[in-house]
């Protein structure tokens, strides 16, 4: 995959932060490129015995198929 096609397949860092921030505020999140509502999937996890469990959110655009994954507690991208 070329650098140009890879950049088209992902949101840039500013877009990802805006999506995570809007979601953390409880706002309806639209795709910054397509302007359609994004779907949300909560992802749990963590390894047994580690004493923590990650709570992640995965927001997906049903039109362009871009997505962003972030820790819901911190709002940071992973």
C-alpha positions in Angstrom: 0.0 0.0 0.0 1.4 3.4 -1.0 1.7 6.2 1.5 -1.0 8.1 -0.4 -3.5 5.3 -0.3 -2.7 4.6 3.4 -3.4 8.3 4.2 -6.8 8.0 2.4 -7.7 4.9 4.4 -7.3 6.4 7.8 -8.4 9.5 9.7 -5.6 11.9 10.5 -4.7 12.5 14.1 -6.8 15.7 14.4 -9.8 13.9 13.1 -9.3 11.0 15.5 -9.0 13.3 18.5 -12.1 15.2 17.4 -14.1 12.0 17.1 -12.9 10.7 20.5 -13.6 14.0 22.2 -17.1 14.3 20.8 -17.9 10.7 21.8 -16.6 11.4 25.3 -18.9 14.4 25.6 -21.8 12.1 24.7 -22.4 13.9 21.4 -23.6 12.1 18.2 -20.5 11.5 16.2 -20.5 12.0 12.4 -17.7 10.9 10.1 -15.5 13.9 9.4 -15.1 12.9 5.8 -18.6 11.5 4.8 -20.7 13.4 7.4 -22.8 10.4 8.2 -23.5 9.1 11.7 -20.8 6.6 12.9 -21.7 3.4 14.6 -20.1 2.5 18.0 -19.0 -0.8 19.3 -17.8 -1.2 22.8 -14.8 -3.6 23.3 -13.9 -5.0 26.6 -10.8 -6.9 27.4 -7.7 -7.3 29.4 -5.8 -10.3 30.4 -6.9 -12.5 33.2 -4.9 -11.9 36.4 -3.5 -8.4 35.4 -5.9 -6.5 37.7 -7.3 -4.2 35.0 -9.7 -4.3 32.2 -9.5 -2.0 29.2 -12.6 -0.4 28.0 -12.3 0.6 24.3 -14.6 2.2 21.9 -14.5 1.4 18.2 -16.3 4.0 16.0 -16.9 3.0 12.4 -18.2 4.9 9.4 -20.8 2.8 7.5 -20.1 4.7 4.3 -16.3 5.0 3.8 -15.5 2.2 6.2 -12.9 4.2 8.1 -12.7 3.6 11.9 -11.0 4.8 15.0 -10.3 2.8 18.2 -9.6 4.4 21.5 -9.6 3.8 25.2 -12.9 5.2 26.4 -11.7 6.0 29.9 -8.7 8.1 28.7 -10.0 9.0 25.2 -6.6 8.2 23.7 -6.1 6.3 20.4 -4.5 2.9 20.5 
